[in-house]
Amino acid sequence: MQIVIPGALPPEPAAQSLMPYMAQRTPKLTRWFAGCSAHVQRINLLETACTMPEYWAFTQKHAFVPTEKQNFSSGLGPFLEPNTQQPDAPVWIAELVHVSPSRDGAALL
């Protein structure tokens, strides 16, 4: 079993102080973690242009290997919506954002 929890680990001093509480409140999860090994992988979101779970899925499934001029998000369309009837058809992805007017101009939220 592999679990991806982006941004879930607190800083080390806080993590050390939380361990007794976690062991008391979630003994089964604590036993699972004790039997596993963690692998921390840092990515630059500006370079990959995708989230850590998306990047992880790409690398685990070897679904897409970007060329030198591409980033990982270039493969998101076919990865998120595989078109088996027309595999060479383009796939467009749009992300809706909220525009909030402010004193300094419009801000994307």
SULWO-V803059 format. One record per residue. N is the residue number from 0. RES is the residue in one letter. SS is DSSP state (h for helix, s for strand, l for the rest). OMEGA is omega in whole degrees, 0 to 359 (* if undefined). D_LAST is the distance of its C-alpha to the last C-alpha in Angstrom with 2 decimals. Layout:
n,res,ss,omega,d_last
N,RES,SS,OMEGA,D_LAST
N,RES,SS,OMEGA,D_LAST
This chain:
n,res,ss,omega,d_last
0,M,l,177,34.73
1,Q,l,180,31.65
2,I,l,176,28.57
3,V,l,179,25.29
4,I,l,182,23.12
5,P,l,177,20.43
6,G,l,185,19.87
7,A,l,184,22.36
8,L,l,177,24.99
9,P,l,175,25.03
10,P,l,187,26.78
11,E,h,179,30.51
12,P,h,179,31.83
13,A,h,180,29.60
14,A,h,180,30.46
15,Q,h,181,34.15
16,S,h,180,34.03
17,L,h,185,32.22
18,M,h,179,34.81
19,P,h,179,37.49
20,Y,h,180,35.12
21,M,h,179,33.76
22,A,h,180,37.36
23,Q,h,186,38.40
24,R,h,183,35.57
25,T,l,184,35.06
26,P,h,181,38.41
27,K,h,178,38.03
28,L,h,178,34.71
29,T,h,177,36.31
30,R,h,178,39.30
31,W,h,180,37.17
32,F,h,180,35.39
33,A,h,181,38.82
34,G,l,183,40.13
35,C,l,172,37.33
36,S,l,182,36.37
37,A,l,175,32.86
38,H,l,180,31.61
39,V,l,180,28.70
40,Q,l,180,27.08
41,R,l,177,24.61
42,I,l,175,22.71
43,N,l,183,20.78
44,L,h,178,17.49
45,L,h,179,17.62
46,E,h,182,21.06
47,T,h,181,20.71
48,A,l,173,17.29
49,C,l,181,17.33
50,T,l,179,16.89
51,M,h,177,19.95
52,P,h,177,21.21
53,E,h,179,21.13
54,Y,h,179,22.92
55,W,h,180,25.34
56,A,h,178,26.15
57,F,h,185,26.89
58,T,h,180,29.18
59,Q,h,183,30.90
60,K,h,183,31.70
61,H,l,185,32.32
62,A,l,184,30.55
63,F,l,175,29.41
64,V,l,183,30.51
65,P,l,173,28.70
66,T,l,183,30.91
67,E,l,184,30.83
68,K,l,180,28.43
69,Q,l,168,26.01
70,N,l,185,23.49
71,F,h,182,23.26
72,S,h,177,20.41
73,S,h,180,23.02
74,G,h,184,24.71
75,L,h,183,21.91
76,G,h,179,22.94
77,P,h,181,26.52
78,F,h,182,25.69
79,L,h,182,23.35
80,E,l,181,25.46
81,P,l,180,28.98
82,N,l,184,31.01
83,T,l,180,34.55
84,Q,l,178,36.16
85,Q,l,186,34.86
86,P,l,181,33.83
87,D,l,180,33.69
88,A,l,179,31.45
89,P,l,177,28.05
90,V,l,180,24.97
91,W,l,177,21.63
92,I,l,177,18.28
93,A,l,177,15.19
94,E,l,180,11.75
95,L,l,178,9.89
96,V,l,178,6.24
97,H,l,178,5.15
98,V,s,182,6.14
99,S,s,177,6.94
100,P,s,178,10.32
101,S,s,180,11.47
102,R,l,183,14.88
103,D,l,182,14.23
104,G,s,180,12.74
105,A,s,179,9.63
106,A,s,176,6.33
107,L,s,179,3.79
108,L,l,*,0.00
